[in-house]
Amino acid sequence: MRTTQELFSLAGKTALVTGGSRGLGLQMALALGEQGANIVVSARKQADLDEAVAFLSQHGIQAHAIAADLSQDEQAARLVDGAIAHLGHIDILINNAGASWGAPAEDHPVEAWDKVMDLNIRSIFVVSQLVGKRSMIPRGYGRIINIASIAGLAGNPPGTMQTIAYNTSKGALVNFTRTLAGEWGRHGITVNALAPGFFPSKMTKGLLSVMGEELVKHAPLNRLGDDEDLKGAAVLFASDAGKHITGQILAVDGGVSAV
């Protein structure tokens, strides 16, 4: 029987983290690297990725970066091919790349709806399918972690966000997670999702500047997420400590979704 420390170890494991150049993606890449995983991070902008690799290097983690726009199928395929070429295979996939759009439902542009859906759910299907077929299923092992949101668990209170496409995409990702877990469990692949609450990030900067104090007030823990609050949950789902957990959605939100 392994020790708890051994169960949480990722020594010798490989991981691809999309949307990994900053924010929650970089936080999770750091967590996996600290536990011993070999990392590939991806995002659209090479300059952001260069900064991420430098940041990880400062923490003693060797990471490789591949720029890709995952709303484009050919770039998603190139990313997966490049990650496998660099890593040899992919043990862990964190699907974190995403986008949002704020507008009243009656005025929400259809092209913006499509942009959010293409990146937040379609690209996750494409990347997961590629990683599954090319690496995880043939090896009989895999850990897929989808980054949903508490916005996928409920609507928005009146007077707050107007993000119907974002909420819908994250709700779809919740059931995508459950469905894929049901299909791929026989291949030794676990599929789970994290549903973060409000964390300071580029995506939430505008909202938090207006409503930050109100959001904190409604959280049972009276705080926003910080730069380490996703690390433990990500390592749990990525490691053998979570090998009997699949198809689950874990809210990391200071208790917001509980009340």
Buried (B, 14 or more C-beta within 10 A) or exposed (E): EEEEEEBBBBEEBBBBBBBBBBBBBBBBBBBBBBBBBBBBBBBBEEEBBEBBBEBBEEEEBEBBBBBBBBBBBEBBBBBBEBBBEBBEBBBBBBBBBBBBBBBEEEEBEEEBBEBBBBBBBBBBBBBBEBBBEBBBBEBEBBBBBBBBBBBBBEEEEEEBBBBBBBBBBBBBBBBBBBEBBEEBEEBBBBBBBBBBBBBBBEBBEEBBEEBBEEBBEBBEEEBBBEEEBBBEBBBBBBBBBBEEBBBBBBBBBBBBBEE
